[in-house]
Amino acid sequence: MPLLSENPEPSDLPPENAFPATLDVDGLLASGWQPLAFQQFILKIHSRCDLACTYCYMYEMADQSWRARPRRMSEVVVNRTAQRIAEHAAAHELAEVEVVLHGGEPLLAGPDFISHAVRVIRAAAADAGTRVRVGMQTNGLRLDDDFLRLFDRLEIRVGVSLDGDEQAQDRHRRFRDGKGSHATVSASLRRLAFGPFHHLFSGLLCTIDIRNDPLATYEALTAFDPPAIDFLLPHGNWVTPPPFREPDSPATPYADWLIPVFDRWYGSPSQEPEIRLFAEILRLLMGGPSRSEVVGLSPARMVVVETDGGIEQSDILKSSYHGAGATRMHVLSDPFDAVLRHPAIAARQIGELALAPTCHACDLVSVCGGGLYAHRYNLTDGFMGPSVYCPDLYRLITHIHAKVARDVARLKGRR
């Protein structure tokens, strides 16, 4: 996919009256709505990467703001971010928050910076009476024993990106010279998964390519004994559709890929890793709240701090258009409470009020929730629309519902 211009043409941008720019936050507040405090803070501690993944939303899609940002977050910015997190936690009496070290590739920030960042954030939060859980999402290339020993001391849990077996991984997750990364990442994963550091392992993140065999992919991931697996739909929208997803087609290529994995996972007699997409759908079908933005209507309670200290919405919005995630706020000048009142942040906390009429008319709206916010983007309505994956989500959810309903009926029949 070619890189888009850093200064996009007006046709690449939504109209000024597109959602969420039109959201009346003052009106919401006057009606009694109150935003919920942030619980997850994603820190972009390094803005570059040592892989050149072909599908990367950060470097290969619409928003090219990474080019103008510093490579590594400064100590000034991380120190101020620590103060802002503590300030926010104290104001909302949060017993616990989560900080995720992210990138680019966060390991490029180096052990000294990572150690400083974690310690200063935890120290500031402790003064507010708040515990900080720290996680990291890495491509795994540099995950050696020295880093693992450091993460053990700092209690940092580690998620690794892996797309499956060698063919699946090396299809997209390659070095700039075209060489595949599977061998290097697999060696890192063996250090994490099969030694004294397994307790740090939070799971695997796999971006789906429907050309890869779904069950072979699942088996390649479970071979590393992950506690959890995230299967991610490739990022795209109605303007820039994801691969093999025709926006107006009723075909369901991604549901067709996921359903065999669900059937294998759900029907397994042995304990399997949690697959977060399936687990969330099951929770929602049982009437519980969602814990993820991928499905459901629960308020989004995460915020991003970029390497330059800019405060942004979810970085996945970089797949939409240049500047889609910006709030024009900064940790040096703005508290996180001010960010809560930004229309785009509020839009991801108001549930069904942020959904299109098509979604309101759907019998699965409380489970699907319109899909991931970034996948709803179109040039007419902005983010007020159904997911570009709507047919896939509908088929997957109805399949899971049918499986569970049959099991419930069998249990009732045994009474």
C-alpha positions in Angstrom: 0.0 0.0 0.0 1.6 3.4 -1.0 2.1 6.0 1.7 -0.4 8.8 1.7 0.7 12.4 1.6 1.5 14.0 4.9 -0.6 16.9 3.7 -3.7 15.2 2.3 -6.0 16.7 -0.2 -9.4 18.0 1.1 -11.0 14.9 -0.5 -9.0 12.7 1.8 -10.6 14.3 4.9 -14.1 14.1 6.4 -16.4 17.1 6.1 -16.3 19.5 9.0 -19.8 18.5 10.1 -18.9 14.8 10.3 -19.1 12.9 13.5 -17.6 13.3 16.1 -16.9 17.0 15.4 -20.6 17.6 15.7 -21.0 16.0 19.1 -22.3 18.5 21.7 -20.3 17.6 24.8 -21.7 20.5 26.8 -25.2 19.3 26.0 -24.3 15.8 27.1 -22.9 17.1 30.4 -26.0 19.3 30.9 -28.2 16.2 30.4 -26.4 14.4 33.3 -23.8 12.4 31.4 -20.4 12.2 32.9 -17.2 10.9 31.3 -15.4 8.0 33.0 -11.8 8.4 34.0 -9.0 6.9 31.9 -7.8 3.6 33.2 -5.3 2.7 30.5 -2.4 5.0 29.4 -0.5 3.9 26.3 2.9 5.5 26.1 4.6 5.7 22.8 8.1 5.6 24.2 9.8 5.1 20.8 8.3 6.2 17.5 10.4 4.0 15.1 10.5 0.3 14.4 13.1 -2.3 13.4 10.6 -4.1 11.2 8.9 -2.9 8.1 5.5 -4.8 8.3 3.5 -4.2 5.2 0.2 -3.7 6.9 1.4 -1.4 9.7 -1.2 1.4 10.5 1.6 3.5 12.0 3.9 3.8 9.0 2.0 2.5 6.0 -1.4 4.1 6.3 -3.0 7.5 6.3 -1.4 9.4 9.2 2.3 10.1 8.7 2.8 12.2 11.8 5.5 9.8 13.1 7.9 11.5 10.6 7.9 14.8 12.6 8.1 13.2 16.1 11.2 12.5 18.1 12.4 9.0 18.0 12.3 8.5 21.8 10.2 10.1 24.5 12.3 12.5 26.6 12.6 12.2 30.3 10.9 15.6 30.6 7.8 14.2 28.8 7.8 10.9 30.7 8.2 12.7 34.1 5.3 15.1 33.3 3.2 12.1 32.0 3.8 10.4 35.4 2.5 13.5 37.2 -0.5 13.7 34.9 -1.4 10.1 35.5 -1.1 10.5 39.3 -3.1 13.7 39.1 -5.9 11.9 37.2 -5.8 8.9 39.4 -6.1 11.0 42.6 -8.9 13.1 41.2 -11.0 10.0 40.4 -9.8 7.9 43.3 -8.5 5.1 41.0 -7.1 2.2 43.0 -5.3 0.9 39.9 -4.3 2.0 36.4 -2.5 0.3 33.5 0.4 1.7 31.6 1.3 0.1 28.3 4.8 0.8 26.8 4.3 0.9 23.1 5.8 2.2 19.8 7.0 1.9 17.1 9.0 -0.7 18.9 9.3 0.1 22.6 12.5 -2.0 23.2 14.3 0.5 21.0 14.0 3.0 23.9 16.6 1.0 25.8 16.7 -0.6 29.2 17.7 2.6 31.1 14.9 4.7 29.7 12.3 1.9 30.3 13.5 1.5 33.9 13.3 5.2 34.5 9.9 5.5 33.0 8.4 2.7 35.0 9.9 3.8 38.3 8.9 7.5 37.9 5.3 6.6 36.9 4.9 4.1 39.8 6.4 6.6 42.3 4.1 9.4 41.3 1.1 7.1 41.3 2.0 5.7 44.8 1.7 9.2 46.2 -1.9 9.2 44.9 -2.5 5.8 46.5 -2.7 4.1 43.0 -1.1 0.9 41.9 0.3 0.8 38.4 0.2 -2.4 36.3 2.7 -2.1 33.4 2.6 -4.0 30.2 4.5 -3.9 26.9 3.7 -4.8 23.3 6.8 -5.7 21.3 7.7 -7.4 18.0 10.1 -9.5 20.1 13.2 -9.0 18.0 15.3 -7.6 20.9 13.7 -9.6 23.7 16.8 -11.1 25.2 17.6 -12.4 28.7 18.8 -9.0 29.8 15.5 -7.4 29.0 13.6 -10.3 30.5 15.5 -10.0 33.8 14.8 -6.3 33.8 11.1 -6.9 33.2 11.0 -9.5 36.0 12.5 -6.9 38.4 10.1 -4.2 37.2 7.0 -6.5 37.0 6.4 -5.7 33.3 4.2 -8.1 31.5 5.0 -8.7 27.8 2.9 -9.3 24.8 4.5 -10.3 21.5 3.3 -9.9 17.9 3.3 -13.1 15.9 1.2 -13.9 12.9 1.6 -17.7 12.9 4.0 -20.1 11.4 7.0 -19.1 9.3 5.1 -18.5 6.1 2.4 -16.5 7.9 4.8 -14.4 9.9 7.2 -13.7 7.0 4.4 -12.7 4.6 4.1 -9.3 6.3 6.4 -9.0 9.3 9.7 -8.5 7.5 12.9 -6.5 7.9 13.5 -3.6 5.5 15.7 -5.9 3.3 12.8 -8.3 2.9 14.1 -11.0 5.2 11.5 -12.6 7.4 11.4 -12.2 11.2 10.0 -15.6 12.2 13.2 -17.2 13.3 14.3 -14.3 15.5 10.9 -13.8 17.1 10.5 -17.5 17.7 13.8 -17.6 19.6 12.7 -14.7 21.7 9.4 -16.3 22.4 11.0 -19.5 23.5 13.0 -17.5 26.1 9.8 -15.9 27.3 7.5 -18.9 27.2 9.5 -21.9 28.3 11.8 -20.7 31.1 11.7 -18.8 34.3 10.0 -15.8 32.7 6.7 -17.4 31.6 4.9 -15.4 34.3 5.7 -12.2 32.4 4.0 -13.5 29.2 0.7 -11.7 28.6 -0.1 -13.2 25.2 0.3 -13.1 21.4 -1.2 -10.6 19.0 -1.9 -12.0 15.5 -3.1 -9.9 12.6 -5.3 -12.1 10.3 -4.4 -12.8 6.7 -7.1 -15.0 5.3 -4.5 -16.5 2.9 -3.0 -18.3 5.9 -4.7 -21.5 7.0 -6.7 -20.6 10.2 -6.1 -23.9 12.1 -2.4 -24.0 11.2 -2.1 -20.4 12.4 -3.8 -21.3 15.7 -1.6 -24.3 16.3 1.5 -22.3 15.5 0.5 -19.7 18.1 -0.6 -22.2 20.8 2.8 -24.0 20.4 4.3 -21.1 22.5 1.8 -21.7 25.4 0.4 -18.2 25.4 -2.1 -17.3 28.2 -4.1 -15.3 25.6 -4.3 -14.7 21.9 -5.6 -11.5 20.2 -6.7 -12.1 16.6 -6.8 -8.7 15.0 -8.8 -7.8 11.9 -6.5 -5.8 9.5 -7.2 -2.1 10.0 -9.2 -0.5 7.3 -12.4 1.5 6.7 -14.9 2.4 4.1 -12.4 4.8 2.4 -9.4 2.4 2.6 -11.0 -1.1 2.8 -9.0 -3.9 4.4 -7.6 -6.7 2.2 -10.2 -9.0 0.7 -13.0 -7.0 2.2 -15.3 -5.5 -0.4 -17.3 -2.8 1.5 -20.6 -3.4 -0.3 -20.3 -7.2 -0.5 -22.3 -9.6 1.7 -19.3 -12.0 1.6 -17.7 -12.8 5.0 -14.1 -13.8 4.4 -12.9 -12.9 7.9 -15.8 -14.7 9.6 -15.1 -17.7 7.4 -11.5 -17.7 8.7 -12.4 -17.2 12.4 -15.2 -19.7 12.6 -13.0 -22.8 12.3 -10.7 -21.4 15.0 -13.7 -20.8 17.3 -15.1 -24.3 16.8 -11.7 -25.8 17.5 -11.2 -23.5 20.6 -14.7 -23.9 22.0 -14.9 -27.6 21.5 -11.5 -28.5 22.9 -11.6 -30.9 25.8 -8.4 -29.4 27.2 -7.7 -25.9 28.5 -6.9 -23.5 25.7 -5.6 -20.0 25.8 -8.1 -17.2 26.1 -9.0 -15.8 22.6 -10.0 -12.4 23.5 -12.4 -11.7 20.6 -14.3 -14.9 21.3 -14.3 -14.4 25.0 -15.7 -10.9 24.7 -18.5 -12.1 22.4 -19.4 -14.8 24.8 -19.4 -12.4 27.7 -21.7 -10.0 25.8 -24.1 -12.8 24.7 -24.4 -13.8 28.4 -25.3 -10.2 29.3 -22.0 -9.1 30.6 -20.1 -5.9 29.7 -17.3 -5.8 27.2 -13.7 -5.2 28.2 -12.5 -4.3 24.7 -13.3 -1.8 22.0 -13.5 -4.5 19.4 -17.1 -5.4 20.2 -19.7 -4.2 22.7 -20.8 -0.8 23.9 -18.7 -0.3 27.1 -17.0 3.1 27.3 -13.5 3.4 26.0 -11.2 4.3 28.9 -7.8 4.5 27.2 -5.6 7.4 26.0 -2.3 7.7 24.2 0.7 9.9 24.9 3.0 10.3 21.9 6.8 10.6 22.0 6.6 14.4 21.9 4.0 14.5 24.7 1.0 15.0 22.5 -2.1 13.4 23.9 -4.1 11.4 21.3 -7.0 9.0 21.0 -6.4 5.4 20.0 -3.4 5.2 17.7 -5.4 2.8 15.5 -7.2 5.9 14.1 -4.0 6.6 12.2 -5.5 4.2 9.6 -8.3 6.7 8.9 -6.8 10.0 7.8 -3.9 12.3 8.7 -4.5 13.8 12.2 -7.5 11.5 13.0 -6.2 10.7 16.5 -5.1 14.2 17.4 -6.7 16.1 20.4 -4.4 19.2 20.2 -3.6 18.7 23.8 -0.2 18.0 25.5 1.0 16.6 28.8 3.0 19.8 29.5 -0.1 22.0 29.3 -3.2 19.9 29.7 -4.6 17.5 32.4 -6.2 14.3 31.3 -9.5 15.5 32.7 -9.6 18.1 30.0 -9.0 15.4 27.4 -12.1 13.5 28.7 -14.3 16.4 27.4 -12.9 16.2 23.9 -15.7 15.3 21.4 -13.8 12.4 19.9 -13.0 10.9 23.4 -16.6 11.4 24.5 -17.9 9.7 21.3 -16.2 6.5 22.4 -17.9 6.6 25.8 -21.5 7.2 24.9 -22.3 3.8 23.6 -25.3 3.6 21.2 -25.5 7.4 20.9 -22.4 7.1 18.7 -23.9 4.5 16.4 -25.5 4.9 12.9 -29.2 4.2 12.3 -28.1 0.9 10.5 -26.6 -0.3 13.8 -29.6 0.8 15.9 -31.8 -1.3 13.6 -29.6 -4.4 14.1 -30.6 -7.2 16.4 -27.0 -7.7 17.5 -26.2 -4.1 18.3 -25.6 -4.8 22.0 -23.0 -7.4 21.2 -21.4 -6.0 18.0 -21.5 -2.4 19.3 -20.8 -1.2 15.8 -17.4 -2.9 15.7 -14.1 -1.2 16.3 -14.4 2.6 16.1 -11.6 3.1 13.6 -13.3 0.6 11.2 -16.4 2.7 10.9 -14.8 5.7 9.1 -16.3 7.0 5.9 -16.1 10.3 4.1 -19.8 11.3 4.5 -20.4 10.6 8.2 -17.0 10.4 9.7 -17.1 7.7 12.4 -20.9 7.6 12.5 -21.4 4.4 10.6 -21.3 0.6 10.8 -18.0 -1.2 10.7 -16.6 -2.0 7.3 -16.5 -5.6 8.7 -20.2 -5.6 9.5 -21.1 -8.8 7.5 -18.2 -10.6 9.1 -19.1 -9.6 12.6 -22.8 -10.5 12.1 -21.9 -14.0 10.8 -19.3 -14.7 13.5 -21.6 -13.5 16.3 -24.6 -15.5 15.1 -22.4 -18.6 14.7 -21.2 -18.3 18.3 -24.7 -17.6 19.6 -26.0 -20.7 17.8 -23.3 -22.9 19.3 -23.9 -21.6 22.8 -27.7 -21.8 22.5 -27.5 -25.5 21.5 -25.3 -26.2 24.5 -27.7 -24.4 26.8 -30.6 -26.3 25.4 -28.8 -29.6 25.9 -28.1 -28.8 29.5 -31.7 -27.9 30.1 -32.8 -31.1 28.5 -30.8 -33.1 31.0 -32.7 -31.7 34.0 
